């Protein structure tokens, strides 16, 4: 451990921590929570810069994206679980069976802090990390047998598209009547990007309504998104009593490149910072669960073992997901922005089990062939030009 003059080195009551996780977002919080339950003897510390774990976010996935055991241990952080979900396009709507689950940052914070207690320190921004030391902004230094960086994605040397979003959680003055999540309503104006509205009914009077774009740049036009949400809410006759909160962000959608873009240096890392997210949907919850499970089964005595173990997981998933990056190139480079909705509409006409495997990142060879046959969703010559990464 290298410390500067004046640094205060902090350990646990019994010496250094076994593991220090820097960043209390989704990946960091789930990793700490899973380690605590699987190995209660470990001396853990979870450091979060903000006032609460998870920031201000909602994370969702299909139940089939997760191991059955994970649905049990995640239950305290789940805000809702529905038996089906819907999609809508100008030409059709479709309801797909299969549970859809959502976690919220508030529920995540409550579940993790209840389990870990004093092992969680919010309001503790970290300036820099080494594999065994976290240097905090207040001049103190925390030492661990391993320090894991979970502070989210950094600038990436990759060709990228973006999934941008702004969502409002609204409390309605009377029941809204929505029972099933609408994960993609693309029957909305397509203005220079693939746009859709995402709706989650958290209670008979509470909705999350999110304006989402698959765009070429990461900027979120917040004013335009709010107007789109207001228009959508008014069109459906939902009477808004209060906007409870707002969340916004931009998720990277890789079009090619190498996992090396995420793994410079020898610092153990997890989550978006490690490249562990679905390259097309941007969903990060299934990978965060898989990483937490992997860490729980891992020897944490040496940072190089943790680095190697998580990097191996990230490299394997990057290789397995090359087909998704091909689809991303077709969506962002071969399809005109206003035609991207047609690409997704064709996808959602496929069998439900194929769609489930797509979200889970487990497409079979037959699935891939099926997605590539039939009427081309993009011009053939333009598709061929983007065949290889």
C-alpha positions in Angstrom: 0.0 0.0 0.0 1.4 3.4 -0.9 0.1 6.3 1.1 0.9 10.0 1.0 2.1 11.9 4.1 -0.9 12.7 6.3 -3.1 9.9 5.0 -5.0 8.1 7.7 -5.1 4.4 7.1 -8.4 2.8 8.3 -9.0 -0.9 8.8 -11.6 -3.0 10.5 -11.6 -3.7 14.3 -9.5 -6.8 13.6 -7.1 -5.3 11.1 -7.5 -4.7 7.4 -10.8 -5.5 5.7 -11.2 -8.7 3.8 -12.9 -6.8 0.9 -13.5 -3.1 0.2 -16.1 -2.3 -2.5 -15.9 1.2 -3.8 -19.2 2.3 -5.3 -22.6 1.5 -3.9 -24.5 1.4 -7.2 -26.2 -1.8 -8.4 -23.1 -4.0 -8.9 -21.3 -2.9 -5.8 -24.4 -3.1 -3.5 -25.4 -6.5 -4.8 -21.8 -7.8 -4.5 -21.6 -6.7 -0.8 -25.0 -8.0 0.0 -24.3 -11.4 -1.6 -20.9 -11.7 0.1 -22.4 -10.9 3.5 -25.1 -13.6 3.2 -22.8 -16.2 1.6 -19.8 -15.6 3.8 -20.8 -13.8 7.0 -17.3 -14.1 8.5 -15.9 -11.7 5.9 -14.9 -8.2 7.1 -16.6 -6.1 4.4 -16.8 -2.4 3.7 -19.0 -0.7 1.1 -18.1 2.9 0.3 -20.6 5.1 -1.6 -20.0 8.7 -2.5 -23.6 9.7 -2.5 -26.1 10.0 0.4 -27.7 6.6 -0.3 -26.9 3.4 -2.1 -28.1 3.0 -5.7 -28.4 6.7 -6.5 -31.7 7.4 -8.2 -32.5 4.5 -10.5 -34.7 1.7 -11.4 -33.3 -1.6 -12.7 -35.4 -4.3 -14.4 -35.1 -7.7 -16.1 -37.1 -10.8 -16.9 -37.2 -13.5 -14.3 -35.7 -15.9 -16.9 -32.6 -13.7 -17.0 -31.7 -14.8 -13.4 -31.1 -18.0 -11.6 -34.1 -19.1 -9.5 -32.1 -18.7 -6.3 -31.3 -15.1 -7.1 -35.0 -14.2 -7.2 -35.2 -15.3 -3.6 -32.3 -13.3 -2.2 -33.2 -10.3 -4.3 -36.8 -10.2 -3.1 -36.3 -7.5 -0.3 -35.0 -5.1 -3.0 -37.7 -5.7 -5.5 -40.3 -3.0 -5.9 -42.5 -5.1 -8.0 -42.8 -8.4 -9.9 -45.4 -8.9 -12.7 -46.5 -12.1 -14.4 -46.3 -10.7 -18.0 -45.2 -7.6 -20.0 -46.4 -5.9 -23.2 -44.9 -4.2 -26.2 -46.6 -1.9 -28.7 -45.8 -0.8 -32.3 -47.8 1.1 -34.9 -49.0 -2.1 -36.5 -49.5 -4.3 -33.5 -49.4 -4.9 -29.7 -48.3 -8.0 -28.0 -48.4 -9.4 -24.4 -45.7 -11.9 -23.5 -46.0 -14.2 -20.5 -43.1 -14.5 -18.1 -42.3 -12.6 -14.9 -40.8 -9.1 -15.2 -39.1 -7.7 -12.2 -37.9 -4.2 -11.0 -35.6 -3.1 -8.3 -35.5 0.5 -7.1 -32.6 2.4 -5.5 -34.7 3.1 -2.4 -35.5 -0.6 -1.9 -31.9 -1.6 -2.6 -30.6 0.9 -0.1 -33.0 -0.4 2.6 -32.3 -4.1 2.0 -28.5 -3.7 1.9 -28.1 -1.4 4.8 -30.4 -3.5 6.9 -28.2 -6.5 6.2 -24.7 -4.9 6.4 -25.3 -2.1 9.0 -22.1 -0.3 9.8 -20.3 -2.0 6.9 -22.0 0.5 4.6 -20.6 4.1 4.5 -22.5 6.6 2.4 -21.2 10.1 1.9 -17.7 8.7 1.4 -16.3 9.7 -2.0 -13.1 8.0 -3.1 -10.5 9.8 -5.2 -8.5 6.8 -6.4 -8.0 3.1 -5.7 -5.3 0.5 -5.9 -5.9 -3.3 -5.7 -5.5 -3.0 -1.9 -6.2 0.6 -0.9 -9.0 3.1 -1.4 -8.0 6.8 -1.0 -10.9 8.9 0.2 -11.5 12.5 -0.6 -11.2 13.4 3.1 -7.5 12.3 3.0 -8.0 8.9 4.7 -7.0 5.6 3.2 -8.9 2.4 3.6 -7.0 -0.9 3.4 -8.3 -4.3 2.3 -7.0 -7.6 1.2 -8.8 -6.7 -2.0 -10.3 -3.4 -3.2 -13.0 -3.8 -5.9 -13.9 -0.8 -8.1 -17.6 -0.6 -8.8 -17.9 3.1 -9.6 -19.6 2.8 -13.0 -18.5 3.1 -16.6 -15.7 5.5 -17.6 -14.9 7.1 -21.0 -14.6 4.2 -23.4 -12.4 3.8 -26.5 -15.1 1.9 -28.3 -17.5 2.6 -31.1 -20.8 3.3 -29.3 -24.4 4.0 -29.7 -26.4 5.1 -26.7 -29.7 4.3 -24.9 -30.7 7.6 -23.3 -33.7 8.0 -21.0 -35.6 10.3 -18.7 -38.3 8.8 -16.5 -40.8 10.3 -14.1 -42.4 8.4 -11.2 -45.8 9.9 -10.9 -48.6 9.5 -8.3 -52.0 9.7 -9.9 -55.0 11.3 -8.4 -57.1 8.2 -9.2 -56.3 4.6 -10.3 -54.5 4.6 -13.7 -55.8 1.1 -14.7 -52.4 -0.2 -15.9 -51.8 -3.7 -14.7 -49.0 -5.0 -17.0 -45.6 -3.3 -17.6 -45.3 -1.8 -21.1 -41.6 -2.3 -21.7 -41.7 -0.8 -25.2 -44.3 1.5 -26.7 -42.8 2.5 -30.0 -46.2 3.8 -31.4 -44.9 7.3 -30.7 -43.2 9.8 -33.0 -39.8 8.7 -34.2 -37.8 11.9 -34.2 -34.2 11.3 -35.4 -33.8 8.2 -33.2 -35.6 5.0 -32.2 -37.9 6.3 -29.5 -40.3 4.5 -27.2 -42.1 5.0 -23.9 -41.6 2.6 -21.0 -44.3 2.2 -18.3 -44.1 0.4 -15.0 -47.2 0.2 -12.7 -45.8 0.1 -9.2 -49.2 0.4 -7.5 -52.8 1.2 -8.6 -51.9 4.9 -8.5 -48.1 4.9 -9.0 -46.4 4.8 -12.4 -42.9 5.1 -13.8 -43.2 6.6 -17.3 -39.9 6.8 -19.1 -39.0 8.5 -22.5 -36.2 6.4 -24.1 -34.2 6.8 -27.3 -31.6 4.6 -29.1 -29.5 7.6 -30.2 -26.2 8.3 -31.8 -25.1 10.7 -29.0 -25.3 10.4 -25.2 -27.0 13.7 -24.5 -30.5 13.7 -22.9 -32.8 16.5 -24.1 -34.6 16.7 -20.7 -37.1 19.4 -21.7 -38.1 17.3 -24.8 -38.4 14.2 -22.8 -40.6 15.8 -20.2 -42.9 17.1 -23.0 -43.1 13.6 -24.4 -44.0 12.2 -21.1 -46.6 14.8 -20.4 -48.2 14.2 -23.9 -48.2 10.5 -23.3 -49.8 10.8 -19.8 -52.4 13.2 -21.1 -53.2 10.9 -24.1 -53.9 8.1 -21.7 -56.0 10.2 -19.4 -53.9 9.7 -16.3 -54.5 12.4 -13.8 -51.1 13.4 -12.2 -51.3 14.5 -8.6 -47.5 14.6 -8.1 -44.2 13.9 -9.8 -42.5 11.9 -7.0 -39.0 11.8 -8.6 -37.2 11.9 -11.9 -34.3 9.7 -13.2 -32.2 10.2 -16.3 -29.1 8.7 -17.9 -27.3 7.3 -20.9 -26.2 3.7 -21.3 -23.4 2.8 -23.7 -24.4 0.4 -26.5 -21.2 -1.2 -27.9 -21.0 -1.6 -31.7 -17.7 -3.4 -31.7 -14.2 -3.3 -30.2 -12.6 -5.3 -27.4 -13.2 -6.0 -23.7 -9.7 -4.5 -23.2 -11.4 -1.1 -23.3 -12.8 -1.8 -19.9 -9.7 -3.5 -18.3 -6.7 -1.2 -18.3 -4.3 -1.7 -15.4 -4.5 -4.4 -12.6 -7.5 -3.0 -10.6 -10.2 -5.5 -9.8 -13.5 -4.1 -11.0 -17.2 -5.1 -11.5 -20.4 -3.8 -13.1 -20.5 -1.4 -16.0 -16.8 -0.5 -15.3 -16.0 -4.1 -16.1 -18.1 -4.3 -19.3 -20.6 -6.5 -17.6 -24.0 -5.5 -19.1 -26.2 -6.6 -22.0 -24.8 -4.9 -25.1 -28.1 -4.4 -26.8 -30.7 -3.8 -24.1 -28.3 -2.1 -21.7 -29.7 -4.3 -18.8 -27.1 -4.7 -16.1 -29.1 -6.5 -13.3 -28.5 -10.1 -14.5 -24.7 -9.5 -14.9 -24.5 -7.8 -11.5 -26.2 -10.9 -10.0 -23.9 -13.2 -11.8 -20.9 -11.2 -10.6 -22.1 -11.2 -7.0 -22.5 -15.0 -7.1 -19.1 -15.4 -8.7 -17.4 -13.3 -6.0 -19.2 -15.2 -3.2 -17.6 -18.4 -4.5 -14.2 -16.8 -5.0 -11.0 -16.7 -3.0 -10.7 -13.0 -1.9 -7.3 -13.3 -0.3 -5.4 -11.9 -3.2 -6.5 -9.1 -5.5 -4.9 -10.7 -8.6 -7.2 -13.7 -8.1 -10.3 -11.5 -8.0 -9.0 -9.5 -11.0 -8.5 -12.7 -13.0 -11.8 -14.2 -11.9 -14.0 -11.3 -12.8 -12.0 -10.5 -16.0 -12.5 -14.1 -17.1 -16.2 -13.8 -16.6 -16.3 -10.4 -18.5 -14.2 -11.8 -21.4 -16.4 -14.9 -21.7 -19.5 -12.9 -21.9 -18.0 -10.4 -24.3 -17.1 -13.3 -26.7 -20.5 -14.9 -26.3 -22.2 -11.6 -27.1 -20.5 -10.8 -30.4 -23.8 -11.4 -32.2 -25.5 -8.7 -30.2 -22.8 -6.2 -31.2 -23.5 -7.1 -34.8 -27.1 -6.4 -34.3 -26.2 -3.1 -32.7 -24.1 -2.1 -35.8 -27.1 -2.9 -38.0 -29.4 -0.9 -35.8 -27.2 2.2 -35.5 -25.2 2.2 -38.8 -27.2 0.3 -41.4 -30.7 1.4 -40.4 -31.8 5.0 -40.8 -32.7 6.5 -37.3 -36.4 6.7 -38.3 -36.4 3.1 -39.5 -35.0 1.6 -36.2 -38.5 1.0 -34.9 -39.2 -1.3 -37.8 -36.1 -3.4 -36.8 -37.5 -3.9 -33.3 -41.1 -4.5 -34.6 -39.7 -7.4 -36.7 -37.8 -8.8 -33.7 -41.0 -8.8 -31.5 -42.8 -10.9 -34.1 -40.5 -13.8 -33.2 -41.5 -16.7 -30.8 -41.7 -15.7 -27.2 -39.0 -18.2 -26.1 -36.5 -16.7 -28.6 -37.2 -13.2 -27.2 -36.6 -14.5 -23.7 -33.3 -16.0 -24.7 -32.3 -12.8 -26.4 -32.8 -10.8 -23.2 -31.0 -13.4 -21.2 -28.1 -13.3 -23.6 -28.4 -17.0 -24.4 -29.3 -17.2 -28.1 -28.8 -20.6 -29.8 -27.3 -21.0 -33.2 -30.8 -21.7 -34.5 -32.0 -18.4 -32.9 -29.3 -16.4 -34.6 -30.1 -18.0 -38.0 -33.8 -17.2 -37.5 -33.0 -13.6 -36.7 -30.9 -13.3 -39.8 -33.4 -14.9 -42.2 -36.6 -13.5 -43.7 -37.2 -10.0 -44.9 -34.1 -8.0 -44.1 -34.7 -5.3 -41.5 -32.0 -3.2 -43.0 -30.6 -2.9 -46.7 -28.6 -6.0 -47.5 -25.5 -4.2 -48.8 -25.4 -1.8 -45.8 -25.8 -4.8 -43.5 -22.9 -6.7 -45.2 -20.7 -3.6 -44.8 -21.0 -3.9 -41.0 -20.8 -7.7 -40.7 -17.4 -7.8 -39.0 -16.3 -5.9 -35.9 
